[in-house]
Amino acid sequence: VSASRCGVQLDLRTVHRGDAKLTVELQSGDGELYDLSVDKHEMKNLWNMTKASELQAQMTELLWTRPGAELTEFDMPVGVA
């Protein structure tokens, strides 16, 4: 997310399937994609990397077509350092 978005509320959507985890920020269109089988601490973002383009496309489709409720309330604050 660009520096101009620091301090701005994020509108995130995440989907997890098998060893793949995808998060997309709706306003900017930026995202994060991780292969948890080799990167369990989510340190190497595969978003927009050529070698992960097929996985990114599959996970993005899953994100937009999945059924289920959107979480709007959490037990504790999230994204606060």
DSSP file (Angstrom, degrees, kcal/mol; ACC not computed):
  #  RESIDUE AA STRUCTURE BP1 BP2  ACC     N-H-->O    O-->H-N    N-H-->O    O-->H-N    TCO  KAPPA ALPHA  PHI   PSI    X-CA   Y-CA   Z-CA
    1    1 A V              0   0    0      0, 0.0     5,-0.0     0, 0.0    28,-0.0   0.000 360.0 360.0 360.0 135.4    0.0    0.0    0.0
    2    2 A S    >   -     0   0    0      1,-0.1     3,-2.0     2,-0.1     4,-0.2  -0.185 360.0-111.5 -66.7 157.9    1.4    3.4   -1.0
    3    3 A A  G >  S+     0   0    0      1,-0.3     3,-1.8     2,-0.2    -1,-0.1   0.786 114.1  69.1 -59.7 -28.2    2.7    5.8    1.7
    4    4 A S  G 3  S+     0   0    0      1,-0.3    -1,-0.3     3,-0.0    -2,-0.1   0.665  94.9  56.8 -66.1 -14.3   -0.2    8.1    0.9
    5    5 A R  G X  S+     0   0    0     -3,-2.0     3,-2.3     2,-0.1    -1,-0.3   0.415  75.3 126.6 -96.6   0.8   -2.6    5.6    2.4
    6    6 A C  T <  S+     0   0    0     -3,-1.8     3,-0.1     1,-0.3    -3,-0.0  -0.386  80.4  15.6 -61.0 131.9   -0.8    5.5    5.8
    7    7 A G  T 3  S+     0   0    0      1,-0.3     2,-0.4    -2,-0.1    -1,-0.3   0.439  99.6 123.2  83.2   0.3   -3.3    6.2    8.5
    8    8 A V  S <  S-     0   0    0     -3,-2.3    -1,-0.3     1,-0.1     2,-0.1  -0.786  71.8-106.8 -96.1 136.0   -6.2    5.5    6.2
    9    9 A Q        -     0   0    0     -2,-0.4     2,-0.3    -3,-0.1    -1,-0.1  -0.379  37.4-136.7 -60.1 133.7   -8.7    2.8    7.1
   10   10 A L        -     0   0    0     -2,-0.1     2,-0.7    16,-0.0    -1,-0.1  -0.694   7.7-149.2 -95.8 147.4   -8.2   -0.3    4.9
   11   11 A D        -     0   0    0     -2,-0.3    15,-3.0     2,-0.0     2,-0.3  -0.842  32.9-179.9-114.5  89.4  -11.0   -2.3    3.3
   12   12 A L  E     -A   25   0A   0     -2,-0.7     2,-0.4    13,-0.2    13,-0.2  -0.654  20.5-171.8-100.7 146.8   -9.4   -5.8    3.2
   13   13 A R  E     -A   24   0A   0     11,-2.0    11,-2.8    -2,-0.3     2,-0.4  -0.997  11.7-171.4-131.6 136.4  -10.7   -9.2    1.9
   14   14 A T  E     -A   23   0A   0     -2,-0.4     2,-0.3     9,-0.2     9,-0.2  -0.971   9.5-176.2-131.5 143.2   -8.9  -12.4    2.6
   15   15 A V  E     -A   22   0A   0      7,-2.5     7,-2.9    -2,-0.4     2,-0.4  -0.995   6.2-164.9-136.6 143.5   -9.3  -16.0    1.3
   16   16 A H  E     +A   21   0A   0     -2,-0.3     2,-0.4     5,-0.2     5,-0.2  -0.995  11.8 169.0-131.3 127.3   -7.3  -19.1    2.4
   17   17 A R  E >   -A   20   0A   0      3,-2.6     3,-2.6    -2,-0.4     2,-0.2  -0.957  62.4 -47.9-141.9 121.7   -7.2  -22.4    0.5
   18   18 A G  T 3  S-     0   0    0     -2,-0.4    18,-0.0     1,-0.3     0, 0.0  -0.376 124.6 -17.7  57.6-123.2   -4.8  -25.2    1.3
   19   19 A D  T 3  S+     0   0    0     -2,-0.2    17,-3.7    -3,-0.1    18,-0.4   0.361 119.9  93.7 -94.6   4.3   -1.3  -23.6    1.5
   20   20 A A  E <   -AB  17  35A   0     -3,-2.6    -3,-2.6    15,-0.2     2,-0.4  -0.809  48.3-177.4-104.3 139.3   -2.4  -20.4   -0.4
   21   21 A K  E     -AB  16  34A   0     13,-2.0    13,-2.4    -2,-0.4     2,-0.4  -0.993   3.2-174.0-135.7 127.4   -3.5  -17.2    1.3
   22   22 A L  E     -AB  15  33A   0     -7,-2.9    -7,-2.5    -2,-0.4     2,-0.4  -0.974   4.9-177.5-124.0 133.4   -4.6  -14.0   -0.6
   23   23 A T  E     -AB  14  32A   0      9,-2.7     9,-2.6    -2,-0.4     2,-0.4  -0.999   6.2-170.1-127.9 133.4   -5.5  -10.6    0.8
   24   24 A V  E     -AB  13  31A   0    -11,-2.8   -11,-2.0    -2,-0.4     2,-0.7  -0.981  18.3-143.7-124.8 135.1   -6.7   -7.7   -1.3
   25   25 A E  E  >  -A   12   0A   0      5,-2.9     4,-2.6    -2,-0.4     5,-0.3  -0.886  17.5-152.6 -95.1 115.4   -7.2   -4.1   -0.3
   26   26 A L  T  4 S+     0   0    0    -15,-3.0    -1,-0.1    -2,-0.7   -14,-0.1   0.817  84.8  50.1 -65.6 -36.5  -10.3   -3.0   -2.2
   27   27 A Q  T  4 S+     0   0    0    -16,-0.2    -1,-0.2     1,-0.2   -15,-0.0   0.915 124.0  27.0 -71.7 -42.1   -9.6    0.7   -2.6
   28   28 A S  T  4 S-     0   0    0      2,-0.1    -2,-0.2    -3,-0.1    -1,-0.2   0.734  94.8-132.4 -91.6 -24.2   -6.1    0.5   -3.9
   29   29 A G     <  +     0   0    0     -4,-2.6    -3,-0.1     1,-0.3     2,-0.1   0.474  60.2 137.9  81.2   1.6   -6.3   -2.9   -5.6
   30   30 A D        +     0   0    0     -5,-0.3    -5,-2.9    -6,-0.1     2,-0.3  -0.349  28.9 176.1 -74.7 161.5   -3.0   -3.9   -3.9
   31   31 A G  E     -B   24   0A   0     -7,-0.2     2,-0.4    -3,-0.1    -7,-0.2  -0.950  29.4-129.9-156.7 176.6   -2.7   -7.3   -2.4
   32   32 A E  E     -B   23   0A   0     -9,-2.6    -9,-2.7    -2,-0.3     2,-0.4  -0.997  18.0-175.1-135.4 138.4   -0.6  -10.0   -0.7
   33   33 A L  E     -B   22   0A   0     -2,-0.4    13,-3.3   -11,-0.2     2,-0.4  -0.996   7.6-176.8-136.8 128.0   -0.3  -13.6   -1.8
   34   34 A Y  E     -B   21   0A   0    -13,-2.4   -13,-2.0    -2,-0.4     2,-0.8  -0.963  26.9-145.4-130.1 144.1    1.6  -16.2    0.2
   35   35 A D  E >>  -B   20   0A   0     -2,-0.4     3,-1.5     9,-0.3     4,-1.3  -0.893  19.0-168.8-101.8  98.2    2.5  -19.9   -0.3
   36   36 A L  T 34 S+     0   0    0    -17,-3.7     4,-0.1    -2,-0.8   -16,-0.1   0.617  76.4  73.5 -69.6 -12.9    2.3  -21.1    3.4
   37   37 A S  T 34 S+     0   0    0    -18,-0.4    -1,-0.3     1,-0.2     3,-0.1   0.795 118.8  16.4 -69.6 -26.2    3.9  -24.4    2.5
   38   38 A V  T <4 S+     0   0    0     -3,-1.5    -2,-0.2   -19,-0.2    -1,-0.2   0.420 135.2  41.9-121.5  -4.3    7.3  -22.7    2.1
   39   39 A D    ><  +     0   0    0     -4,-1.3     3,-1.8     1,-0.1    -2,-0.2  -0.486  57.2 161.3-145.1  65.6    6.6  -19.3    3.8
   40   40 A K  T 3  S+     0   0    0      1,-0.3    -4,-0.1    -4,-0.1    -1,-0.1   0.700  78.3  53.8 -66.9 -18.4    4.6  -19.9    7.0
   41   41 A H  T 3  S-     0   0    0     -3,-0.1    -1,-0.3    -5,-0.0    -5,-0.1   0.329 108.4-123.1 -97.7   7.4    5.5  -16.5    8.4
   42   42 A E    <   +     0   0    0     -3,-1.8     3,-0.1     2,-0.1    -2,-0.1   0.936  65.3 137.6  53.5  56.9    4.3  -14.6    5.3
   43   43 A M        +     0   0    0      1,-0.2     2,-0.7    -4,-0.0    -1,-0.1   0.662  55.3  61.2-102.9 -22.6    7.5  -12.9    4.6
   44   44 A K  S    S-     0   0    0     -5,-0.1     2,-0.5    -9,-0.1    -9,-0.3  -0.874  73.0-154.3-114.1 100.7    7.7  -13.3    0.7
   45   45 A N        -     0   0    0     -2,-0.7   -11,-0.2     1,-0.1   -13,-0.0  -0.611   9.7-171.9 -76.5 120.5    4.8  -11.6   -1.0
   46   46 A L    >   +     0   0    0    -13,-3.3     3,-2.3    -2,-0.5     6,-0.2   0.400  36.7 136.3 -92.6   0.9    4.1  -13.3   -4.3
   47   47 A W  T 3  S-     0   0    0    -14,-0.3     3,-0.1     1,-0.3     6,-0.1  -0.265  80.6  -0.5 -55.0 128.8    1.5  -10.7   -5.4
   48   48 A N  T 3  S+     0   0    0      1,-0.2     2,-0.4     4,-0.1    -1,-0.3   0.596  94.6 140.0  64.5  15.2    2.0   -9.7   -9.1
   49   49 A M    X   -     0   0    0     -3,-2.3     3,-1.7     1,-0.1     4,-0.2  -0.762  56.5-133.0 -87.3 134.5    5.0  -12.1   -9.5
   50   50 A T  G >  S+     0   0    0     -2,-0.4     3,-1.6     1,-0.3     4,-0.3   0.870 104.2  57.6 -53.6 -42.8    5.0  -13.9  -12.8
   51   51 A K  G 3  S+     0   0    0      1,-0.3    -1,-0.3     2,-0.1     4,-0.2   0.690 113.2  40.3 -66.2 -16.8    5.7  -17.3  -11.2
   52   52 A A  G <> S+     0   0    0     -3,-1.7     4,-2.8    -6,-0.2    -1,-0.3   0.225  80.9 108.7-113.0  13.1    2.6  -17.0   -9.1
   53   53 A S  H <> S+     0   0    0     -3,-1.6     4,-2.2    -4,-0.2     5,-0.1   0.871  80.2  48.5 -62.9 -38.1    0.2  -15.4  -11.7
   54   54 A E  H  > S+     0   0    0     -4,-0.3     4,-2.4     2,-0.2    -1,-0.2   0.932 113.7  46.4 -67.3 -44.4   -1.9  -18.6  -12.1
   55   55 A L  H  > S+     0   0    0      1,-0.2     4,-2.7     2,-0.2     5,-0.2   0.906 111.8  52.0 -63.0 -41.5   -2.3  -19.0   -8.4
   56   56 A Q  H  X S+     0   0    0     -4,-2.8     4,-2.4     1,-0.2    -1,-0.2   0.912 110.3  48.4 -61.3 -42.6   -3.1  -15.3   -8.0
   57   57 A A  H  X S+     0   0    0     -4,-2.2     4,-2.2    -5,-0.2    -2,-0.2   0.915 113.1  47.5 -64.1 -43.2   -5.8  -15.6  -10.7
   58   58 A Q  H  X S+     0   0    0     -4,-2.4     4,-2.2     1,-0.2    -2,-0.2   0.925 114.9  45.0 -64.0 -45.4   -7.3  -18.7   -9.0
   59   59 A M  H  X S+     0   0    0     -4,-2.7     4,-2.5     2,-0.2    -1,-0.2   0.870 111.5  52.7 -69.7 -36.2   -7.3  -17.2   -5.5
   60   60 A T  H  X S+     0   0    0     -4,-2.4     4,-2.0    -5,-0.2    -1,-0.2   0.916 109.8  48.9 -64.6 -42.5   -8.8  -13.9   -6.8
   61   61 A E  H  X S+     0   0    0     -4,-2.2     4,-1.5     1,-0.2    -2,-0.2   0.923 111.3  50.2 -61.7 -43.2  -11.6  -15.7   -8.5
   62   62 A L  H  X S+     0   0    0     -4,-2.2     4,-1.4     1,-0.2    -2,-0.2   0.907 107.9  54.5 -60.6 -42.0  -12.2  -17.7   -5.3
   63   63 A L  H  < S+     0   0    0     -4,-2.5    -1,-0.2     1,-0.2    -2,-0.2   0.913 113.3  40.4 -58.1 -45.0  -12.3  -14.5   -3.3
   64   64 A W  H  < S+     0   0    0     -4,-2.0    -1,-0.2     1,-0.2    -2,-0.2   0.675 121.6  40.8 -82.2 -17.3  -15.0  -12.9   -5.5
   65   65 A T  H  < S+     0   0    0     -4,-1.5    -1,-0.2    -3,-0.2    -2,-0.2   0.477  84.7 115.9-109.4  -3.1  -17.1  -16.0   -5.9
   66   66 A R     <  -     0   0    0     -4,-1.4     2,-0.1    -3,-0.2    -3,-0.0  -0.357  58.9-133.2 -68.9 144.4  -17.0  -17.5   -2.4
   67   67 A P        +     0   0    0      0, 0.0     2,-0.1     0, 0.0    -1,-0.1  -0.470  55.0  80.3 -84.2 166.8  -20.2  -17.7   -0.5
   68   68 A G  S    S-     0   0    0     -2,-0.1     2,-0.1     2,-0.0    -2,-0.0  -0.357  74.4 -60.0 121.2 163.6  -20.4  -16.6    3.1
   69   69 A A        -     0   0    0     -2,-0.1     2,-0.4     1,-0.1     0, 0.0  -0.410  42.1-121.6 -80.3 151.5  -20.8  -13.7    5.4
   70   70 A E        -     0   0    0     -2,-0.1     2,-0.4   -57,-0.0    -1,-0.1  -0.796  30.2-121.9 -87.7 132.1  -18.4  -10.8    5.6
   71   71 A L        +     0   0    0     -2,-0.4     3,-0.1     1,-0.2    -1,-0.0  -0.635  40.2 163.4 -76.8 126.8  -16.9  -10.3    9.1
   72   72 A T        +     0   0    0     -2,-0.4     2,-0.4     1,-0.2    -1,-0.2   0.520  60.7  51.8-119.0 -12.9  -17.8   -6.9   10.5
   73   73 A E        -     0   0    0      0, 0.0     2,-0.3     0, 0.0    -1,-0.2  -0.984  64.2-168.0-129.0 140.1  -17.1   -7.4   14.2
   74   74 A F        -     0   0    0     -2,-0.4     4,-0.0    -3,-0.1     0, 0.0  -0.900  31.1-124.9-126.7 153.6  -14.0   -8.8   15.8
   75   75 A D  S    S+     0   0    0     -2,-0.3    -1,-0.1     1,-0.1     3,-0.0   0.825  98.2  10.4 -64.9 -31.9  -13.2  -10.0   19.3
   76   76 A M  S    S-     0   0    0     -3,-0.0    -1,-0.1     0, 0.0     0, 0.0  -0.955  98.5 -78.6-142.9 159.7  -10.2   -7.6   19.5
   77   77 A P        -     0   0    0      0, 0.0     2,-0.3     0, 0.0     3,-0.2  -0.281  46.7-152.6 -59.0 144.1   -8.9   -4.7   17.4
   78   78 A V        +     0   0    0      1,-0.2     3,-0.1    -4,-0.0    -4,-0.0  -0.898  67.6  24.1-119.4 151.2   -7.0   -5.8   14.3
   79   79 A G  S    S+     0   0    0     -2,-0.3     2,-0.5     1,-0.2    -1,-0.2   0.723  85.3 128.5  73.3  21.9   -4.3   -4.1   12.3
   80   80 A V              0   0    0     -3,-0.2    -1,-0.2     1,-0.1     0, 0.0  -0.947 360.0 360.0-114.4 124.3   -3.2   -2.0   15.3
   81   81 A A              0   0    0     -2,-0.5    -1,-0.1    -3,-0.1    -2,-0.0   0.438 360.0 360.0 -94.4 360.0    0.5   -2.0   16.3
